[in-house]
Amino acid sequence: MELFKSTNIDFLGKKWYFLSFSLVFSVAGVLSLLFWHHVPWGVDFRGGTQVDIKFVNKVDDGRIRTAVHEAGYRDAKIQTLEPASNNEVIVSLPEQETSEQALDRGRAEIVAAMERHFGGAEPGKIDLNNAGSAQLSDYLLNKDPLHLGTDAASRYAQTARQITDFRDKNRSGVLSAIDDLNGIVPSQVIAALKEGAFTSQFGVRSVQIVGPQVGKQLTHQAEWATLYSLAGMLVYLAFRFEWIYGVAAVVAVFHDTLITVGAFSLTNREITLTVIAAILTLIGYSMNDTIVVFDRIRENVKLLRRESLSEIVNRSINQTLSRTVLTSGLTFMTVLSLYLFGGEVLRGFSFALVIGILIGTYSSIAVAAPMLVAYQNWRVERTGVAVVPGAAGRRTKIRA
């Protein structure tokens, strides 16, 4: 299937527009990385405690920040998850001490602060929105509202799981009232819960704790993984084609990575382990797209010796344009759907791929290929002879 036939777009004639575009976004990203948001590492890398809190009603961020400040955390980061109508926020606590016990204590302090400000806590009663199934099971076993016999423990454990499953799966982690459980558990159980339980205005959906040593180790591993992948691509392309192809491809991929990371910094999105996985994925994707263009250039260099390299590169890009648009377009539609409908957990991963696929496709045409022409022009100025790599181990002379 071909979308375009016999196209003759002068891509190299627009190289200065491409260069301006790349410079603007690259410089903006670098400035943000250096002076604005810096590298927005997630809790996976910087260490600390990240608490996902779901509220029953919309809550002002100022009230949340006040509660966090009272718990002793002045530099906590509060992020509202999209869509805002879900009333869900992420509270990220900075690393203050080096022990896992201290980080776990931070989680408990945040929960206690939220209870003071939003919980409507009733002393001596169980908070249904933050209680675990074991706590509920013990409470029901002591009350025994169903007057069970020898199998009371297993029956109440099952009832407690029904309550927490309904709360977490059907009500996104929070119950607005105990009566929400009508039809889920027997009425005797609901009556017993009304005696010794209450529903707070929030529920802690998840807590992620990463120690500082683990965070530093993950940061180094992520950096080395990216560098190793770039070095491996350089060696592969230098072996398969010639070294200039490898250099051009790695420069293009570095360009893609820089713009993608810069986009995260500019939008202040956290870089997590899943984002690193996405960046490594787009490195491979961009490299594959670049290899397709390079392979066609190498073939045409041997077939069209009377044409200049600029003409050969333009023709090669036009010949592969239909394949590039089809492949990149379908992949982009997939990751865009993932970004729009995949939920908050996959938002960072899909955002990296959305940016990476667009920039990766662009760089194959606007960065990697023009570097070959720039190399030839440099050779002409230096030696007066235009020589560019052909097949691996061979060099082909063409017109300047």
TORMILUM-986725 format. One line per field, with one value per residue: residue number from 1; x, y, z of N, C-alpha, C in turn. Coordinates in pm, whole numbers, plus 50000, padded with zeros to 5 digits. Atoms other than C-alpha are relative to their C-alpha. Layout:
! TORMILUM-986725
n	c(NUM_...)
nu	c(X_...)
nv	c(Y_...)
nw	c(Z_...)
cau	c(X_...)
cav	c(Y_...)
caw	c(Z_...)
cu	c(X_...)
cv	c(Y_...)
cw	c(Z_...)
//
This chain:
! TORMILUM-986725
n	c(1_2_3_4_5_6_7_8_9_10_11_12_13_14_15_16_17_18_19_20_21_22_23_24_25_26_27_28_29_30_31_32_33_34_35_36_37_38_39_40_41_42_43_44_45_46_47_48_49_50_51_52_53_54_55_56_57_58_59_60_61_62_63_64_65_66_67_68_69_70_71_72_73_74_75_76_77_78_79_80_81_82_83_84_85_86_87_88_89_90_91_92_93_94_95_96_97_98_99_100_101_102_103_104_105_106_107_108_109_110_111_112_113_114_115_116_117_118_119_120_121_122_123_124_125_126_127_128_129_130_131_132_133_134_135_136_137_138_139_140_141_142_143_144_145_146_147_148_149_150_151_152_153_154_155_156_157_158_159_160_161_162_163_164_165_166_167_168_169_170_171_172_173_174_175_176_177_178_179_180_181_182_183_184_185_186_187_188_189_190_191_192_193_194_195_196_197_198_199_200_201_202_203_204_205_206_207_208_209_210_211_212_213_214_215_216_217_218_219_220_221_222_223_224_225_226_227_228_229_230_231_232_233_234_235_236_237_238_239_240_241_242_243_244_245_246_247_248_249_250_251_252_253_254_255_256_257_258_259_260_261_262_263_264_265_266_267_268_269_270_271_272_273_274_275_276_277_278_279_280_281_282_283_284_285_286_287_288_289_290_291_292_293_294_295_296_297_298_299_300_301_302_303_304_305_306_307_308_309_310_311_312_313_314_315_316_317_318_319_320_321_322_323_324_325_326_327_328_329_330_331_332_333_334_335_336_337_338_339_340_341_342_343_344_345_346_347_348_349_350_351_352_353_354_355_356_357_358_359_360_361_362_363_364_365_366_367_368_369_370_371_372_373_374_375_376_377_378_379_380_381_382_383_384_385_386_387_388_389_390_391_392_393_394_395_396_397_398_399_400)
nu	c(50084_49923_50078_49943_49927_49920_49985_49871_49989_49861_49983_49873_50013_50064_49921_49984_50123_49991_49900_50058_50096_49926_49931_50096_50049_49886_49953_50104_49989_49875_50018_50088_49924_49893_50038_50141_50044_49891_50049_50106_49998_50108_49959_49917_49860_49953_50025_50103_50130_50101_50130_50112_50117_50126_50094_50142_50039_49888_49927_49904_49862_49947_50033_49914_49864_49998_49994_49867_49907_50014_49932_49857_49941_50011_49968_50079_50058_50139_50036_50137_50005_50107_50070_50012_50127_49980_49960_49889_49873_49878_49916_49864_49921_49856_49914_49949_49913_49947_50048_50132_50094_50033_50087_50130_50058_50052_50133_50093_50020_50088_50135_50049_50030_50123_50112_50029_50058_50108_50058_50117_49974_50075_49909_50041_50072_49920_50020_50025_49930_49856_49979_49974_50096_49970_50055_50145_50034_49988_50110_50125_49993_50029_50141_50079_50139_50077_50013_49949_49943_49856_49936_50017_49878_49991_50115_49980_49888_50057_50081_49908_49945_50106_50009_49883_50002_50102_49947_49884_50025_50123_50010_49867_49924_50067_50144_50054_50077_50008_50115_49958_49981_50129_50003_49869_49987_50128_50039_49948_49862_50005_50038_49883_49901_50045_49971_49858_49919_50042_49936_49930_50016_49891_49946_49865_50010_49873_49882_49876_49887_49871_49889_49906_49895_50062_50026_49875_49958_50087_49963_49878_50032_50076_49906_49911_50080_50017_49869_49964_50082_49947_49870_50025_50051_49887_49915_50075_50009_49865_49967_50089_49982_49869_50004_50074_50141_50021_49993_50120_50115_49992_50029_50146_50066_49970_50089_50135_50003_49989_50127_50101_49974_50031_50146_50040_49960_50081_50136_49985_50050_49898_49937_50002_49940_50073_49958_49869_50029_50051_49888_49921_50082_49997_49865_50004_50094_49939_49888_50054_50046_49881_49934_50075_49958_49859_49985_50037_49892_49886_50031_50002_49864_49935_50073_50014_49870_49989_50071_49933_50050_50122_50110_50022_50065_50138_50074_50015_50101_50129_50035_50041_50095_50128_49980_49979_50127_50089_49952_50002_50137_50075_49944_50037_50142_50009_49950_50087_50115_49952_49984_50130_50093_49929_50002_49886_49885_49925_49993_49862_49949_50059_49958_49865_50009_50065_49896_49887_50030_50002_49864_49918_50029_49947_49854_49947_50001_49950_49875_49903_49966_49918_49863_49918_49968_49907_49870_49943_49958_49876_49894_49970_49921_49870_49918_50039_50059_50118_50000_50092_50005_50095_50021_49899_49871_49977_50028_50046_49981_50112_49980_50026)
nv	c(49880_49876_49878_49900_50057_49905_49869_49937_49891_49962_49997_49937_49857_49941_50041_49891_49997_50114_49967_49901_50071_50082_49913_49938_50096_50052_49897_49983_50113_49989_49892_50050_50098_49934_49886_49991_50118_50098_50133_50028_50142_50049_50057_50118_49961_49905_50054_49930_50064_49944_50044_49975_49976_49974_49928_50015_49876_49917_49939_49900_50041_49926_50073_50119_49954_49963_50124_50057_49914_50030_50128_49974_50014_49870_50008_50105_49964_50043_50005_50046_50091_49975_49871_49939_50040_50121_49957_50086_49927_50070_49924_50054_49951_50002_50084_49925_50088_50104_50134_50036_49975_49858_49975_50057_49911_49887_50039_49996_49860_49938_50052_49937_49859_49997_50031_49883_49892_50041_50129_50003_50122_50027_50080_50136_50064_50040_49923_50098_49964_50024_50125_50118_50109_50069_49919_50013_50137_50010_49925_50074_50122_49963_49961_50117_49957_50107_50109_50119_50102_50031_49947_49855_49931_50004_49928_49856_49964_49987_49879_49886_49989_49947_49856_49930_50013_49907_49865_49971_50027_49938_49861_49937_49987_49925_50010_49874_50031_50144_50053_50042_50145_50068_50095_50063_50084_50007_49880_50009_49954_49855_49944_50011_49901_49867_49984_49988_49957_49877_49980_49872_49930_50035_50135_50017_50107_50073_49935_50050_49958_50037_49951_49914_50079_50064_49896_49964_50112_50002_49886_50037_50108_49942_49923_50092_50077_49914_49983_50128_50021_49912_50054_50122_49962_49944_50112_50078_49930_49988_50131_50032_49902_49940_49927_49876_50034_50021_49871_49924_50061_49978_49858_49984_50060_49912_49886_50043_50018_49869_49929_50070_49969_49858_49984_50037_49892_49883_50024_50042_50138_50080_50108_50121_50116_50027_49900_50045_50108_49939_49933_50106_50048_49905_50006_50108_49965_49897_50059_50084_49912_49943_50105_50018_49893_50021_50115_49956_49911_50084_50067_49901_49952_50094_50004_49867_49939_49873_49897_49953_50065_49931_50053_50140_50001_49955_50106_50112_49963_50004_50139_50067_49914_50069_50100_49927_49943_50109_50062_49904_49955_50102_50009_49878_50010_50094_49941_49887_50060_50040_49878_49940_50089_50101_49971_49927_50088_50008_49868_49964_50092_49969_49865_50013_50062_49905_49904_50070_50046_49882_49947_50104_50002_49874_49995_50087_49923_49863_49992_50103_49997_49883_50012_50065_49898_49907_50067_49998_49863_49977_50072_49928_49882_50039_50077_49977_50123_50042_50144_50036_50144_50083_50118_50012_50037_49942_49859_49972_49861_49942_49858_49910)
nw	c(50000_50009_49989_50090_50113_50079_49935_50027_49903_49974_49855_49966_50023_49881_49884_49904_49921_49907_49900_49909_49916_49904_49906_49909_49901_49923_49908_49897_49909_49923_49903_49893_49922_49924_49918_49961_49925_49997_50040_49903_49964_49916_49872_50029_50009_49898_49868_49926_49987_50089_49950_50092_49915_50068_49914_50034_50068_50047_49890_50043_49976_49887_49878_49997_49970_49859_49922_50018_49926_49857_49976_49998_50133_50064_50143_50064_50129_50010_50141_50026_50113_50095_50000_49868_49939_49920_49864_49960_50000_49960_49907_50004_49888_50030_49916_49886_49924_50087_49965_50048_49891_50001_50114_49967_49901_50076_50051_49888_49961_50098_49977_49877_50029_50079_49912_49918_50080_50089_49966_49914_49923_49878_49916_49966_50109_50116_50123_50107_50124_49987_49926_50078_49979_49874_49891_50005_49960_49854_49940_50018_49921_49862_49989_50043_50026_50064_49902_50066_49913_50005_50121_49998_50045_50146_50057_49986_50087_50134_50001_50000_50136_50086_49973_50055_50146_50051_49981_50085_50143_50048_49956_50019_49876_49893_49981_49949_49879_49974_50074_50134_49998_50010_50109_50013_49881_49927_49926_49863_50006_50015_49870_49912_50044_49960_49858_49968_50115_50068_50130_50010_50127_50090_49991_50055_50098_50009_49944_50060_49919_50058_49920_50075_50064_50116_50098_50066_50083_50118_50085_50073_50095_50111_50084_50071_50098_50117_50066_50061_50120_50106_50043_50075_50133_50076_50044_50099_50127_50055_50056_50112_50106_49977_49874_50010_49981_49858_49931_50035_49934_49855_49978_50014_49883_49887_50023_49961_49855_49936_50013_49920_49858_49986_49994_49863_49911_50028_49949_49859_49982_49935_50075_49919_50066_50124_50099_50051_50094_50122_50069_50065_50112_50111_50058_50099_50108_50083_50071_50106_50107_50063_50077_50125_50090_50031_50090_50135_50046_50037_50128_50108_50023_50095_50126_50062_49978_50072_49925_49879_49879_49958_50080_49959_49869_50018_50067_49906_49901_50069_50029_49875_49929_49979_49893_49875_49954_49961_49876_49890_49977_49926_49866_49928_49962_49889_49875_49967_49931_49867_49919_49971_49930_49922_49857_49943_49980_50125_50063_50029_50102_50130_50039_50057_50132_50092_50039_50062_50135_50087_50016_50062_50144_50052_50000_50105_50125_49987_49925_50037_50142_50036_49949_50104_50100_49936_49996_50135_50031_49926_50069_50124_49965_49946_50094_50139_50053_49925_49977_49891_49978_50070_49917_49895_50051_50131_50013_50134_50043_50073_50024_49888)
cau	c(50000_50134_49991_50226_50358_50635_50670_50950_50971_51294_51353_51716_51614_51424_51710_51743_51377_51433_51746_51558_51280_51527_51725_51416_51287_51629_51738_51402_51439_51800_51712_51430_51659_51926_51729_51356_51216_51549_51514_51177_51273_50986_50990_51147_51470_51480_51359_51083_50716_50439_50081_49784_49477_49120_48872_48495_48448_48663_48931_49140_49513_49580_49403_49602_49927_49836_49778_50109_50293_50151_50297_50639_50689_50756_50879_50612_50479_50104_49978_49613_49550_49346_49056_49016_48659_48804_48921_49246_49587_49942_50137_50511_50723_51089_51365_51445_51606_51790_51599_51300_51138_51159_50998_50719_50667_50618_50326_50162_50213_50045_49746_49714_49730_49459_49240_49272_49174_48938_48851_48580_48736_48535_48757_48744_48574_48706_48753_48595_48777_49122_49073_49211_49014_49195_49092_48732_48728_48848_48586_48300_48424_48412_48065_47933_47624_47520_47546_47757_47897_48230_48295_48253_48618_48615_48268_48357_48689_48493_48250_48540_48691_48355_48348_48704_48665_48345_48510_48828_48689_48340_48381_48744_48864_48613_48262_48049_47841_47804_47470_47662_47707_47333_47289_47658_47658_47373_47179_47295_47656_47566_47397_47709_47930_47717_47783_48162_48274_48255_48344_48609_48626_48931_49094_49458_49459_49827_50160_50495_50807_51157_51470_51736_51999_51763_51665_52027_52101_51800_51906_52255_52112_51868_52145_52378_52099_52036_52408_52467_52180_52319_52669_52532_52344_52660_52864_52590_52547_52921_52952_52651_52707_53000_53094_52936_52597_52636_52736_52444_52194_52320_52314_51952_51856_52032_51834_51510_51598_51694_51369_51160_51327_51303_50929_50895_51088_50891_50558_50693_50594_50776_51021_50955_51083_50805_50913_51271_51129_50943_51259_51453_51163_51164_51543_51491_51193_51375_51682_51473_51315_51656_51798_51519_51614_51987_51945_51767_52039_52308_52132_52079_52441_52549_52278_52271_52637_52577_52360_52482_52444_52183_51968_52017_51922_51612_51507_51565_51354_51073_51087_51048_50799_50488_50627_50734_50394_50203_50420_50460_50099_49952_50192_50117_49740_49794_50004_49778_49482_49689_49765_49402_49232_49505_49461_49703_49924_50027_50018_50393_50479_50237_50334_50698_50598_50368_50650_50916_50739_50674_51030_51184_51011_51105_51471_51519_51436_51548_51853_52016_51997_52122_52426_52544_52526_52701_52979_53022_53034_53302_53500_53472_53602_53888_54002_53813_53678_53330_53349_53064_53018_52856_52817_53011_53377_53338_53342_53166_53268_52984_52949_52963)
cav	c(50000_50343_50675_50882_50799_50982_51258_51506_51716_51907_51814_51925_52262_52317_52215_52561_52555_52211_52334_52631_52405_52168_52452_52618_52303_52172_52503_52543_52195_52252_52583_52416_52132_52375_52664_52589_52250_52069_51691_51612_51273_51074_50908_50600_50797_51073_50859_50949_50870_50922_50905_50877_51028_51021_51273_51243_51607_51865_51998_52311_52243_52511_52308_51999_52195_52335_51983_51866_52164_52085_51736_51899_51873_52218_52102_51844_51842_51826_51722_51696_51399_51435_51460_51704_51583_51262_51462_51265_51406_51280_51405_51354_51385_51481_51259_51381_51082_50780_50494_50307_50340_50720_50715_50487_50724_51004_50814_50776_51146_51248_51022_51161_51519_51446_51295_51608_51836_51626_51310_51415_51148_50994_50870_50496_50425_50266_50477_50267_50460_50384_50054_49728_49405_49254_49545_49523_49147_49174_49439_49233_48920_49100_49243_48923_49094_48777_48555_48299_47980_47811_47952_48314_48408_48296_48441_48786_48782_48728_49007_49244_49167_49237_49579_49676_49539_49737_50049_50021_49885_50031_50359_50439_50404_50617_50567_50876_50702_50363_50326_50289_49926_49852_49543_49455_49314_49209_49482_49351_49419_49772_49836_49713_49938_50242_50177_50156_50297_50616_50730_51001_51248_51083_50749_50661_50459_50370_50451_50419_50430_50432_50461_50716_50451_50264_50591_50684_50337_50348_50692_50566_50253_50457_50690_50402_50207_50505_50558_50187_50176_50475_50323_49988_50154_50342_50021_49836_50103_50155_49780_49751_50074_50304_50513_50835_50660_50554_50902_51062_50814_50852_51233_51210_50977_51200_51490_51292_51200_51556_51701_51431_51480_51856_51821_51645_51926_52202_52045_51944_51579_51330_51088_50743_50396_50352_50676_50546_50232_50452_50653_50331_50218_50537_50511_50179_50310_50620_50416_50170_50454_50607_50275_50244_50582_50506_50172_50335_50604_50334_50150_50468_50579_50267_50304_50680_50771_51061_51246_51454_51325_51592_51465_51104_51179_51372_51092_50829_51018_51059_50690_50586_50862_50649_50372_50625_50795_50466_50311_50621_50728_50400_50381_50741_50677_50382_50569_50875_50654_50516_50871_50984_50675_50476_50647_50823_50520_50510_50886_50944_50636_50726_51097_51001_50783_51048_51305_51048_50909_51254_51373_51036_51037_51401_51349_51064_51308_51641_51555_51223_51242_51603_51507_51280_51570_51800_51541_51520_51898_51907_51642_51843_52156_51965_51734_51846_51489_51382_51036_50890_50546_50283_49927_49826_49816_50007_50374_50520_50835_51060_51416_51697)
caw	c(50000_49904_50016_49802_49457_49273_49530_49471_49788_49838_50202_50201_50064_50387_50614_50768_50873_51025_51201_51347_51473_51638_51793_51942_52111_52210_52364_52542_52688_52794_52961_53151_53255_53376_53524_53557_53655_53606_53554_53714_53859_54003_54342_54176_54140_54398_54688_54928_54980_54727_54857_54620_54791_54664_54810_54822_54717_54542_54776_54737_54700_54961_55229_55136_55146_55489_55620_55474_55624_55968_55930_55894_55516_55370_55028_54949_54595_54539_54197_54090_53865_53550_53511_53798_53855_54004_54310_54324_54416_54454_54757_54708_55020_54981_55111_55462_55631_55499_55661_55526_55870_55843_55498_55620_55912_55657_55508_55849_55925_55601_55667_56021_55889_55633_55903_56113_55824_55613_55799_56041_56260_56541_56825_56883_56550_56231_55919_55643_55370_55511_55694_55562_55533_55835_56060_55942_55986_56345_56421_56276_56451_56785_56718_56553_56405_56219_56530_56349_56490_56440_56090_56202_56132_55768_55706_55844_55660_55338_55430_55502_55160_54996_55163_55065_54711_54659_54801_54593_54265_54244_54432_54341_54699_54892_55029_55081_55351_55516_55340_55013_55121_55100_54888_54917_55271_55505_55682_56022_55917_55807_56141_56324_56111_56191_56558_56539_56202_55998_55647_55619_55333_55177_55109_55057_54736_54726_54886_54711_54924_54774_54987_54887_54814_54583_54413_54341_54210_53977_53851_53758_53597_53388_53267_53179_53006_52777_52705_52641_52394_52203_52197_52080_51795_51691_51676_51487_51222_51184_51118_50888_50692_50768_51068_50933_50917_51278_51391_51204_51348_51706_51678_51557_51844_52097_51948_51997_52356_52445_52311_52482_52821_52767_52706_53043_53210_53037_53136_53480_53432_53648_53486_53629_53546_53288_53119_53095_52933_52685_52606_52537_52318_52115_52074_51900_51703_51582_51492_51291_51093_51029_50909_50649_50502_50522_50351_50057_50038_50031_49748_49545_49593_49399_49133_49069_49047_48809_49059_49351_49703_49780_49493_49603_49962_49856_49623_49892_50147_49893_49803_50168_50257_50211_50429_50693_50711_50724_50994_51206_51158_51277_51569_51663_51661_51895_52151_52127_52221_52507_52623_52603_52745_52923_53259_53490_53547_53180_53121_53148_52940_52661_52667_52606_52312_52161_52164_52070_51766_51622_51683_51585_51247_51194_51285_51038_50759_50900_51112_51020_50640_50608_50820_50538_50294_50542_50578_50201_50167_50435_50247_49926_50094_50252_49971_49662_49617_49721_49874_50079_50230_50017_50138_50449_50368_50039_49938_49636_49446_49331_49206_49458)
cu	c(50088_49906_50046_50077_50070_50003_50140_50016_50147_50020_50129_49997_49938_50080_50014_49874_50002_50099_49945_49901_50071_50069_49904_49960_50113_50047_49897_50007_50123_49988_49911_50072_50103_49947_49857_49961_50110_49947_49895_49992_49879_50055_50086_50147_50046_49984_49896_49872_49900_49865_49892_49872_49880_49903_49857_49953_50124_50062_50102_50142_50062_49973_50089_50142_50013_50012_50139_50103_49994_50066_50151_50069_49976_50019_49924_49939_49860_49956_49859_49999_49882_49912_49980_49873_50013_50041_50112_50130_50114_50080_50137_50083_50147_50073_50060_50096_50035_49947_49862_49896_49957_49905_49859_49929_49941_49862_49897_49970_49907_49856_49939_49962_49872_49878_49962_49926_49877_49921_49869_50008_49915_50084_49941_49926_50094_49965_49987_50079_50150_50031_50027_49901_50025_49941_49848_49955_50005_49884_49869_50000_49969_49853_49905_49855_49913_49980_50041_50061_50149_50070_49992_50122_50009_49888_50021_50121_49953_49917_50088_50061_49897_49990_50117_50005_49899_50050_50108_49969_49879_49988_50135_50070_49932_49849_49951_49920_49997_49885_50033_50013_49869_49997_50132_50023_49866_49972_50050_50145_50004_49964_50117_50106_49960_50029_50148_50089_49945_50071_50064_49980_50111_50038_50137_49998_50128_50111_50123_50117_50128_50109_50097_50108_49947_49975_50125_50048_49917_50033_50124_49971_49924_50091_50090_49925_49982_50131_50044_49921_50049_50133_49981_49949_50113_50087_49930_49998_50136_50043_49917_50020_50145_49986_49917_49850_49970_49999_49872_49877_50001_49974_49848_49926_50026_49911_49859_49988_50003_49867_49891_50017_49971_49851_49947_50036_49913_49859_50000_49933_50112_50051_50012_50068_49928_50035_50136_49980_49948_50111_50088_49923_50008_50139_50005_49910_50062_50115_49952_49955_50118_50071_49929_50043_50145_50020_49964_50107_50119_49977_50007_50138_50069_49933_50002_50129_50015_49931_50079_49939_49872_49879_49967_49927_49855_49916_49974_49892_49861_49955_49951_49892_49869_50010_50014_49869_49905_50042_49988_49859_49918_50051_49960_49854_49983_50044_49919_49875_50038_50013_49864_49913_50069_50003_50131_50124_50089_50022_50142_50060_49948_50038_50139_49995_49935_50104_50110_49974_49996_50141_50090_49980_50058_50152_50061_50013_50079_50133_50103_50044_50081_50143_50092_50044_50101_50140_50066_50050_50131_50118_50041_50087_50141_50090_49969_49937_49884_49998_49908_49996_49896_49965_50112_50132_50033_49970_49967_50020_49877_50031_49971_49871)
cv	c(50125_50118_50104_49928_50112_50139_50054_50123_50027_50015_50073_50150_50073_49973_50111_50020_49887_50031_50100_49935_49919_50086_50059_49903_49942_50101_50023_49888_50008_50109_49958_49900_50066_50100_49998_49880_49898_49864_49959_49850_49966_49938_49875_50034_50089_49947_50083_49920_50072_49941_50043_50009_50035_50066_49978_50121_50076_50074_50097_49953_50072_49930_49876_50041_50041_49877_49937_50080_49972_49868_50016_49991_50130_49993_49889_50052_49942_50011_49945_49913_50033_49877_50051_49959_49874_50031_49912_50077_49905_50094_49932_50064_49994_49905_50085_49918_49882_49861_49976_50026_50147_50033_49947_50089_50124_49971_50011_50143_50071_49955_50065_50145_50014_49972_50120_50108_49959_49879_50005_49880_49993_49907_49864_49928_49974_50088_49901_50031_49975_49873_49886_49890_49927_50076_49988_49861_49983_50072_49922_49872_50029_50036_49884_50038_49891_49880_49866_49903_49985_50061_50152_50071_50005_50080_50151_50047_50019_50128_50125_50020_50055_50152_50075_49990_50096_50144_50034_49988_50075_50147_50071_50032_50075_49974_50133_49979_49848_49938_49964_49849_49923_49911_49928_49903_49999_50126_49998_50051_50151_50067_49997_50102_50141_50026_50030_50043_50130_50007_50138_50059_49967_49853_49994_49879_49918_50083_49935_50057_49948_50062_50079_49922_49932_50102_50039_49889_49992_50113_49966_49892_50053_50078_49908_49919_50082_50016_49872_49976_50086_49947_49874_50029_50053_49888_49919_50068_50020_49869_49971_50095_50050_50090_50127_49975_49984_50131_50081_49945_50026_50147_50024_49945_50083_50124_49965_49988_50133_50075_49934_50029_50148_50026_49964_50112_50123_49986_49953_49866_49916_49889_49880_49886_49967_50101_49963_49886_50055_50067_49897_49942_50095_50010_49892_50033_50101_49943_49913_50085_50061_49898_49977_50106_49980_49885_50038_50095_49917_49931_50099_50058_49912_50003_50133_50079_50134_50115_50040_49932_50066_49948_49857_49993_50044_49891_49884_50029_49995_49858_49926_50078_49930_49899_50069_50052_49891_49941_50094_50045_49901_49987_50121_49995_49906_50064_50123_49950_49957_50121_50056_49913_49898_50025_50062_49914_49996_50136_50039_49916_50038_50140_49996_49942_50093_50101_49931_49956_50117_50050_49897_49991_50125_49996_49911_50076_50130_50012_49901_50010_50124_49993_49933_50102_50099_49939_50002_50139_50035_49931_50072_50122_49963_49936_50028_49879_49961_49849_49971_49849_49934_49883_49992_49955_50059_50150_50028_50148_50046_50147_50080_50076)
cw	c(50000_50009_49898_49890_49926_50062_49971_50089_50027_50151_50039_49976_50118_50126_50103_50084_50105_50113_50102_50095_50108_50104_50103_50110_50084_50103_50111_50103_50088_50106_50116_50089_50090_50102_50053_50085_50019_49951_50104_50036_50086_50127_49980_50009_50114_50141_50073_50004_49910_50040_49902_50085_49914_50098_49952_49919_49956_50117_49943_50035_50120_50132_50014_50039_50147_50089_49992_50077_50149_50037_49996_49866_49922_49848_49929_49870_49992_49854_49986_49876_49910_49984_50141_50073_50084_50144_50056_49990_50039_50090_50003_50110_49965_50093_50112_50085_49912_50031_49943_50108_50002_49885_50026_50102_49931_49946_50112_50043_49903_50021_50124_49976_49919_50086_50085_49921_49921_50050_50074_50092_50126_50086_50035_49891_49881_49880_49884_49873_50008_50078_49903_50032_50132_50118_50004_50044_50151_50069_49991_50082_50147_50020_49971_49973_49939_50092_49940_50101_49980_49880_49994_49942_49848_49935_50009_49919_49857_49988_49996_49862_49903_50016_49934_49847_49938_50010_49898_49852_49947_50037_50000_50131_50111_49999_50055_50128_50017_49924_49856_49991_49995_49876_49978_50116_50073_50082_50143_50005_49987_50132_50097_49961_50041_50148_50027_49886_49943_49865_49998_49862_49901_50020_49937_49908_49991_50062_49938_50078_49936_50085_49916_49929_49875_49890_49923_49906_49873_49904_49916_49896_49879_49906_49919_49895_49872_49923_49931_49872_49885_49947_49917_49860_49913_49945_49891_49865_49935_49933_49875_49882_50004_50121_49992_50015_50149_50077_49973_50073_50150_50033_49992_50121_50125_49993_50046_50151_50073_49995_50085_50148_50027_50009_50139_50097_49980_50055_50144_50026_50056_49907_50093_49923_49869_49891_49942_49901_49868_49921_49929_49881_49882_49938_49892_49882_49905_49918_49884_49881_49925_49912_49867_49898_49957_49902_49857_49944_49954_49867_49884_49971_49896_49864_49925_50017_49931_50074_50123_50122_50049_49925_50040_50134_49989_49937_50095_50105_49937_49972_50124_50074_50030_50113_50136_50056_50047_50134_50118_50033_50080_50143_50084_50045_50119_50132_50040_50072_50140_50091_50042_50090_50091_50149_50048_50013_49877_49935_49966_49889_49862_49951_49937_49860_49898_49949_49921_49859_49902_49972_49932_49850_49933_49988_49894_49868_50013_50073_49946_49854_49960_50053_49899_49894_50058_50006_49863_49963_50073_49933_49872_50030_50043_49895_49854_49935_50089_50011_50118_50014_49911_50087_50101_49938_49865_50001_49852_49968_49922_49979_50126_49976)
//
